[in-house]
């Protein structure tokens, strides 16, 4: 088994510190879903969305937050020599018999459902799990319970034959 890049405890402490700094400087919790309607308004300015002034500050910040996460992931992957570019994970192709088209379709549908649900709920998974959980918000704690239960159920469906 590979040794993790950082111990889970220290990763949690660092995440809490980042959340605390964001609260102090930006007066808002960590989140990501507002970046998407913000970018949509930048790409399609002719829509003249009345929602833009309400989300402009948060959306701008979240775009940079997501860009930093992406660059951090790329940097870490190269630093640890684990970077690989693939459209279809080996398990999906060999065991589930899913090819590139179905993988792209599942990724698109999953991403669409995730962002649609986040916008309908007025927040995203990172907002609930990181910020809401750290504030002990009851709705976020319930969300965390059901998110993990759903993830365990989905993993069981996809990987049950692999570990029997």
C-alpha positions in Angstrom: 0.0 0.0 0.0 1.3 3.4 -0.9 2.1 5.9 1.8 -0.1 9.0 1.6 1.5 12.3 0.6 0.2 13.9 3.8 -1.2 12.4 7.0 -5.0 12.7 7.2 -4.8 14.5 10.5 -2.5 17.3 9.2 -4.5 17.6 6.0 -7.6 18.3 8.1 -5.7 20.8 10.2 -4.5 22.6 7.1 -8.0 22.6 5.6 -9.4 24.1 8.8 -6.7 26.8 8.7 -7.5 27.6 5.1 -11.2 27.8 5.9 -10.5 30.1 8.9 -8.4 32.4 6.8 -11.1 32.5 4.1 -13.7 33.4 6.7 -11.4 36.2 8.1 -10.4 37.7 4.7 -13.4 37.0 2.4 -16.2 36.8 5.0 -17.6 33.7 3.3 -17.2 29.9 3.6 -15.3 27.8 1.2 -17.4 26.7 -1.8 -17.2 26.1 -5.5 -20.6 25.9 -7.2 -21.1 29.6 -7.6 -18.1 29.7 -10.0 -20.2 27.9 -12.6 -23.1 30.4 -13.0 -20.5 33.2 -12.7 -18.5 31.8 -15.6 -21.7 31.2 -17.5 -22.5 34.9 -17.2 -19.0 35.8 -18.3 -19.2 33.5 -21.4 -22.8 34.6 -22.3 -23.0 38.3 -21.2 -25.9 38.9 -23.5 -28.2 36.9 -21.3 -28.2 39.8 -18.8 -28.8 37.6 -15.8 -30.2 39.4 -12.8 -28.4 36.9 -10.5 -24.9 38.1 -11.5 -24.6 41.1 -9.1 -25.6 38.8 -6.2 -22.9 36.2 -7.0 -20.2 38.3 -8.7 -17.8 38.6 -5.7 -18.3 35.0 -4.6 -18.1 33.7 -8.1 -14.9 35.5 -8.9 -13.3 34.2 -5.8 -14.5 30.6 -6.4 -13.1 30.6 -10.0 -9.6 31.4 -8.5 -10.2 28.8 -5.8 -11.0 26.1 -8.3 -8.1 27.2 -10.6 -5.8 26.9 -7.6 -7.1 23.4 -6.8 -6.5 22.3 -10.3 -3.0 23.7 -10.5 -2.2 22.2 -7.1 -3.4 18.8 -8.3 -1.4 19.0 -11.5 1.7 20.1 -9.5 1.3 17.3 -7.0 0.8 14.7 -9.7 4.0 15.7 -11.4 5.9 16.0 -8.2 4.9 12.5 -7.1 5.3 11.1 -10.7 1.7 9.9 -10.7 0.4 12.1 -13.5 -1.4 10.2 -16.3 -3.9 11.3 -18.8 -6.7 8.9 -19.5 -10.3 9.1 -20.5 -11.3 5.6 -19.4 -10.0 4.0 -16.2 -8.7 0.4 -16.7 -11.4 -1.0 -14.4 -14.2 0.7 -16.3 -13.0 -0.7 -19.6 -12.0 -4.2 -18.6 -14.5 -5.1 -15.8 -17.5 -3.0 -16.5 -17.1 -3.1 -20.3 -17.6 0.7 -20.6 -15.7 2.5 -23.3 -14.8 6.1 -23.9 -18.3 7.3 -25.1 -20.1 5.8 -22.1 -17.5 7.1 -19.7 -17.8 10.6 -21.1 -21.6 10.3 -21.0 -21.6 9.2 -17.3 -19.1 11.9 -16.4 -21.3 14.6 -18.1 -24.5 13.3 -16.5 -22.9 13.0 -13.1 -21.4 16.5 -13.3 -24.7 17.9 -14.5 -26.7 16.3 -11.7 -24.1 17.4 -9.2 -24.1 21.1 -10.2 -27.8 21.1 -10.7 -28.4 19.7 -7.2 -25.9 22.2 -5.8 -27.6 25.1 -7.3 -31.0 23.9 -6.3 -29.8 23.4 -2.7 -28.1 26.8 -2.6 -24.7 25.3 -2.0 -22.2 22.6 -3.1 -20.6 19.6 -1.7 -17.4 21.4 -0.8 -19.5 24.1 0.9 -21.4 21.6 2.9 -18.6 19.2 3.7 -15.8 21.7 4.5 -17.4 24.9 5.7 -20.8 23.6 6.9 -19.3 20.6 8.6 -16.7 22.7 10.4 -19.4 25.0 11.6 -21.4 21.9 12.8 -24.4 23.0 10.7 -27.0 20.3 11.1 -27.9 20.3 7.3 -24.3 19.9 6.4 -23.8 17.0 8.9 -26.9 15.3 7.4 -25.6 15.9 3.9 -22.2 14.4 4.9 -23.9 11.3 6.2 -26.0 10.8 3.0 -23.1 11.7 0.7 -20.9 9.0 2.3 -23.8 6.5 2.3 -24.4 7.2 -1.4 -20.7 6.8 -2.2 -20.4 3.5 -0.4 -23.5 2.2 -2.1 -22.2 3.3 -5.6 -18.8 1.8 -4.9 -20.4 -1.5 -3.8 -22.4 -1.6 -7.0 -19.4 -0.9 -9.2 -16.7 -2.8 -7.4 -18.5 -5.7 -5.7 -17.2 -8.4 -8.1 -13.7 -7.1 -7.9 -13.2 -7.9 -4.2 -15.2 -11.2 -3.8 
